[in-house]
Amino acid sequence: MLSRSLPRRRFLLGSASLAGAAWMSGKALGAVRSDVSFADYPFKLGVASGDPDDNGFVIWTRLAPKPLEGGGMSDHAVAVDWEVSEDESFGKVARRGTFDATVALGHSVHVEVVGLEPDRWYFYRFHAGGETSPVGRARTFPAADVMPEKLRFAFASCQHFETGHFTALRHMADEGLDLGIHLGDYIYEYAGKDGRVRKHVGEEIESLDDYRNRLAQYRTDEHLQAVHAAMPWLVTWDDHEFDNNCAGDISEQEGVTPAEFLRRREAAYQAYYEHMPLRISALPKGPHMRLYRSTAFGQLANFSVLDTRQYRTDQPNGDHLKPLEGGVFRSDAEMLGAAQERWLRKDLARSTAQWNVLAQQVMMARVDRTVGEERKFSMDQWAGYELPRRRLLSYLAEQRISNPVVLTGDIHSNWVNDLKLDFDDANAPTVATEFVGTSITSGGDGRDQAPETPQLLDENPFVKFYNAQRGYVRCTVTPDAWTSDFQIVPYVTRPGAPLETRATFEVQAGRPGAEQAG
């Protein structure tokens, strides 16, 4: 029987720069106000939950009565009451407490709720200054020793606010899923442009205030709020949460020093943390923030969430589409960085799950993106980092990792790829399956097929499917099979698009490689 309440606890993050921030329990340093009044409704950014396990999850909100003006909060910490209930009417409160939302973290709230029953849904909400937040739904995962019958989740990426409506996210919220996964490009850093569907506030973002306002602008979208309130999320970033095609401390723009770049990255990382349902383990330390982590849905699926941006070496040969030569084969090239790569190997080695899922950003299959005799590959994807890619796929094969599946975003199109040790040999064994999801809006309305698609598929026989409409990928996982439905909307430049299933692919347990259903 769950306790109906916990002792009152408060937490404070004490350094505005986060370089020496400390997670503290007990009374906050300095004044904390509970008798506050707000200039407007303080929960305009909605609520969210994330990083679920079999014991609990994170619940999130941010006090922001004026979201596009830095939040519109006074210069003091505010006590925010929270509660988690077994029922939507909050008649069976399982956990409750108080969190001190501080100036240092933009009055954001990150509560790590523990002591909950495994494998069940809960409801949560927040209270501050006489105001109450919207209600969110979150669930715990099954216990570690249980083999669940089924898991239903979806993954998405690339939601450019200016180029379309987030209609696909509204549909995802209505799917009744157990989990959402966001693979990056949650925001775009570019300056606002006239003549688009919507317009970013401000110029290209560089300061902490800039990043806060941009993330808050995205968070005001009703469909994005709905999908966060509907289920817990695992989130990771790609490049646009900070700066396009970033690689470690190297900017794509000439003349930007690593020191200047890292100052900008510190602001981007702090604002990202402030707006995401992340655990304290992800709290940034200056320009560094650890996002790689794992969680397991019982014995059914282990999710290894990766970061392919922060630790990589520079893109070889000047980025863009290039032949496989020169820097592609550098012996010191890194995509994950040494520490993350060691962690991933250990995480996979100790996993006892039937399915092992790598949730990451850029395409792992080595796809020739030009038709005809000329061969060119994206230097920003794993194709530009040949030795790290070989190491990872070889490890999956040699260690016989159970049913590896790679989830990918980034390129605004849908793909299904068989991952092979040797992509030049059509008969080489398939090591894993990669599902690449299209964008929510980035690139505008998109199109089903390009004229060159048939030849592109013919020249890359390990590619089973390609499509460039907008949407997300819905996955149903059982002990015996994995099913991915490519859910698309025919347009995003105007609201109200219907949801369609463009294609369905299945992977049978023990047999890597996807086959189209139907």
N, C-alpha and C positions, 0 to 999 in steps of 0.2 A: 504494500500500500504506500503510495507516494505521500510524502509530507505536503501539507497544504501551503506551507510557507517556509522561507528560509530567514535566518537572522538578517537584519538590515545591513547591507554592505555598500560601501562606496569605493570607487576607483578613480584615480587621478593620473593623468599623464602630465609630467611636470615641466618639460622643456619645450619652448615654442619651436625650436629648431629641430626637435626630435633626436638630435645627436646624442644627448644623454638622457633621453626620456626613461622614466621608471614606471613600472606598473605597481601601484601601491594599493593596499586595502586599508580600510579604516577611514577616518575623517580626512577630507581633502585639505591640502595646504591652501590657506587663504579662504576668502569668503565664498560660501556656496549658498545660493538663494533658491528657495522653494516657493516663496510668495512673489512670483514674477507676473508681469503682464506683458503681452506681446503686441507688437504693432499690427500683426495680422496672424492668421492661423499658422502655428509654428511647424506643422507636420506636412508642409506642401510637397516635400520630396518623397512622401510615402514611407513604406517599411519594407524590410527584406530580411531573409534568413539565409544562412549558408553554412558550409563546412559541416554537414551532419555526420554523426557517427552513431553507434548503438547506445550511447549514453546521453546525447544532447545535440545541441547546435548553437550557432551564433544568431542572435537577433539584432537588427540594426535599424537605426533611424538617424536623422540629423535635424536639429532645430534650425529652421531657416524661414522666418516669416517673410523675408525679402530675398528669395533665392538668387536673383541675378545682381544683387548689390552686396555681395560678400556674406549674405545670410541675414543681415539686419538684426543681429543680436548685440546686446550690451557686453561690456568688458568684464564679465564675471561668470563664474561657473554656475550652472543651473542643475538642480536635482531633478532627475527624470525617473519617475516610478515606472516599473515594468511588471507585467504578469503574463504567465503562460498557463493555459487552461486546457483541460481535456474536452471542453465543449465550447461552442461558439458564443454562448450566452455568458460565459465566464462564471458559471455556477459551481464548477469543479476546478478551482485554481490549484495547479500542481506546484508551481514555483512563482515567487514574486520577490522583488527587491528594488533597490534604488541605485541608479548610476549617476555619477557627477559628470555632466557634459561640459567639457572645459573649452576655454578660449584657444588653448594650444592646438587642439584638434578640431577646430571649427564647429564646436558644439555637436560633434557626432557622438553616437552612442553605439558601443559594441559590447553586448552582454553575452558571455559564454555560459549558456544554460547547461547544467549538468544534473545528473541524478534522475533522469527521465526513464520511462520504460522503453525497451527496444521495440522497433517495428510498429510504431503507431503514430497517428497524426495528432498534432496539437494546434492550438490557436494562441496568438500573442498580440499584445498591444502595449502602448506607452501612454503616460499621463504627465503633463507638465503645465504649471500655471493655470490650472482649471480647464485645460484643453486635453482632448483624447485623440490619439492617432487612429488611422484606419486599422482594421484587424488583418493580420496576416496568418497564413497557414504554413506550418513546418512539420517535418516528420523526422523521427529517428530511424536509423537503419536497423536491419535485423541483427541479432547477436552474432558474434564472430563464428560460433560453431554451428550455425543454422544454414541449411541450403534452401533459400527461398524458391518458390515456384516461378516467380516472374519479377522483372524490373522493367518499368517503362520510364524513359527519360528522353530529353531532346537536347541537341546542342546547336549553338548559333554563334555568329560573329559578324563584325563589320556593319555597324548601324550608323551610317552617316545621317545626321539630323537634317541636313539641308537638302538631301537628294531624294527624300521620300518619307512617307508615313510608316510608322511601326505597326502596321496592320497585322503582319505575320506574328508579332509577339502577342497581340490580342488573341489570335487563334491558338497559339501555344498555351496561353493561360487557360483556355477552355478545354484542353486535351485531357485533364485529369491525370497528370504525370506525377511520378515520384520525385523527379529531380530535373533541374536545368543546369546546363553547362555552357558558360560563355568563354569562347576561345580567343577573345581579343578584339581590338578596335571597337571598344565600347563607346569611345568618343573619337572625334577627329579634331586635330589641333589647328586647323587652318582658319584664316580670317573669314568673317562673314562675307557672302557674295549676294548681290541683288539678283533678282530674276529666278531664284530657285524656289523649290516647294516651301521651304522655311529658311530662316537666316540665323546663322550663328551670331551671338552677341560678341562684339569686340573684334580686335585684330588677331593675328596669330598669337596663340597663348604662350607665355614664357614664365610669368611670375606665379607665386602661390595663389594670389587673388584671381588671376586669369584662369588657372586650372580649376579652382573651386567654382567659379561662375559657370565655366563650360560644363563641368560635370553636373552641376545643379540644373543647368538648362536642360540637359538630356533627362535628368531625373524628374523633371516636371511633366514629361510625356505620360499621358494616362495609360497607354498600352504597356509601356515599360514598367510603370508602377503596378499594373495588374499582374503581369507575369512574375514579378518579384514577390508579390503578396500571395501568389497561388501555390508556391512550392519553394523548397530550399534550393540554393545554387552553389555550384563550384565555379569560381571565376579565376581567370588568369588573363594577362595582357598580351598584346602584340606590340606593334610599334606606335600606333597613333595615340595611344594613351599618353605618350611622351612626344615623340617626333618621328616622322616618316623614315622607315628603313634604318632606324638606329641600330648600331652594333657596338655593344659595350659602351665605351666612353667616346665613340667616334661618331661625329655628325656627318650626314650626307652633304652638308653645305661646307664649302671651302672657307677657310679663315676662322672657323670656330675652334677654339682650343679645347682640349679635354677638360680643363678646369672650368671653363665657361659652360661647357656642355653638362658637366656633373652638377653645377649649381642649378641649372634648369631642371635636370632630372630629379634633384632633391625636392623641388617644388611639385613636380608631376607625381612623384611617388607618394608624397604626403597627402595630396588631394585625392589620389586614387584610394588610399587606405581609408580616408575619411568618408568615402562614399560607397564602400563595399562591405558586405557582411563577412569580414575576415577575422580570424583569431589574432590574439596578441602576438603569436609567433611570427606574424607577418608585419608587425610594426616596423616602419622604416628606421634605419639608422643612417641619417644623412642621406646620401644618394644611393643607398643600398637597401634592398628589400627582398626578403626571401619569400617567394611565392610557391616554389616547388614543394609538394606535400602529397600525401596519399590518404585515402579512406576506402573502406571496404563495405560492400553491401552483402553482409554475411559471407557465405562461401561461394556466392554466385559471381560477383564481380569485384575486382580491385581496381580502383582508379588512381593512376599516377599522374598528377597534374604537373606539367612541365613549364619551364620558362626558357624559350629559345632566343630571347633578346638581350637580357642583361649581361650574359657571360660569354657571348660569342665573339670570335675574332672578326675583323673587318671582312665584308664581302669581297671575294676575289675578283680580280679583273674589272674593277669599276662597277660592279652591280649590273642589273638588267640582264638581257638574254645574251649569252656568250657561249662559245664552244667549250668543251671539257678539256681545258689545258691550263698550264701555268699554275696559278694560285689555288685552283680547285684541288690539287693534290698535295698541298702543303702538309708536312708532317706535324706541324704545330697548330693546325687549324682546330678550332673548337666551336661547336654549336651550343652545347650545354654547359661547358666549363668542366674542369676536372672534378670539382667537389660534387656538382649535381649529377654528373655521370656516375660517380662512385655510389652516390645515394640511390640512383635509379636501379643500378645493378643489385644492390642489397634489397631494395624494395621488391623487385621482381623475384629475387631468389627466395625470399621468405614468404611470398604470397602462396596461399593454398587455394586461391579462388579458381573457379572453373574458367572464367574469362579475365584476362589482364588487359586493361584499357589504358592507353597512353593518350591523355588529353593535352594536345599541344597546338602549335600555331601554323607552321608552314609545311608545304607538301613534302612528304618523304619520298614518294616515288620519283624516279629519275625520268621525267617526261621531256621528250624532244618537242619543243613548242613551235617548230617551224616545219612546214610541209616541203617535200622534195628531198634532194640529196643533202642540202645544207642542214646541219644539226646544231641547235642552240638550246640552252637550258637556263633556267632562272638562277642567277647567282645568289639571290636572297633566300632561296629555298635550300633544302638539304642537298640538292644536286650540286650546289656550289661548295659543299663541305663533304667531299667524297669519303675521306677516311673516317670522320666521325659517324657518317651514315653506315659505312661498312661495319664498323665496330659494333654499333647497336644491333643491326640486323643479324650479324654473326653471333652475337651473344644470345639473341632470342632463339636462334637455331641450335646452337651448341648446348645451351642449357635446357632446351626443350621446354621453354616457358609455355604454360598452358594457354592455348587459344588467344594469342595477342591480337588486339585490334587497335588501330591508330585512328584517332579523331583529329581532324584538321580544319582550319578556317582559312582566312587571309585573302584568297584570290577571287572572291565574288563569283564563284561558279561551283557546281556540284561535280564530283568525280567519285568513281569507285575504282580502286587500284589494288592489284595483287602486288605485294612487296616481295621482291626477290633479291637474293644475294648477287645475281648476275642479270642485270636488266637487258643485256645484249643477247641472252640465250632464252628463247621463248620456251624451251623445255626445262629450264632451271626450276628447282623446287620453289614453291611459294612459301614464304616464311610467316607472313602475317597479311591481314587485310587492312586497307586504309579507306576510310570514308571521309571525303572532303565536303564540307557544307558551304553553300553559297552565302551571300550577304543577306542581311535583313533589308537594307536599302541601298547600300553603296553601289554606285554605278547606274542608278536609276532603274527603270522598268526591266531592263535586261531582255534577253531573247532565249528561245529554246535551244536552237542549234545555230552555229555559224556555218557558212558555206564550206569551209575547209574541214569541218568536224569529221566526216567519214574518212578522209585521208589521214587526219591526225590520229584517229583511233587505229587505223590500219598500220601506221608506222610505230605505234606504241601498243603492242598486243596485250600487255598486262593491264591496260586501261579498259575497264568494262563498261564505263558509262561517263558521259559528259553532258552537262546542261548548264545554262547561264541565266536562268530565271531567279527570282528572289524567294527567300523562305528559310527553312531550317530542316534539320534531319531528326525524325522521330525514331527512336530505337526501342525494340522490345527484346528482352534478353531472358532466356530460359536456360536450364542446365543443358539442353540438347541443341539449341539453335539461337542465332542472333538474326534479327530482322531489322533492316533500316528502310524506312519510308521517307522518300524525298518529298517533303511538303512544300509546295510553291504557291505563290500568289501571282496572278498574271500582270499586276501593275502595282506600283507604290507611289506614283506621282499624283494620285488622287486617292481619297479614302475609300474604305468599304470593299476592298478586293475580296473575292471568295477564296477559300482554301481548296487546293487540289493536290492529290497524290500523283506526282509525275512518274515515279518509278519505285519499285520495291526490290531490294536485294537481300539475299539470305546467306549466312555462313553456318555450316553444320559444325558442331563441336568435334574437334579432332581432325577436321579437314580444312586447313587454311585456304582462303580463296572464296570470293563471293560469286553467287550465281543469281541472275535475275529471276524473280518469281513471276508466275503468270504467263 
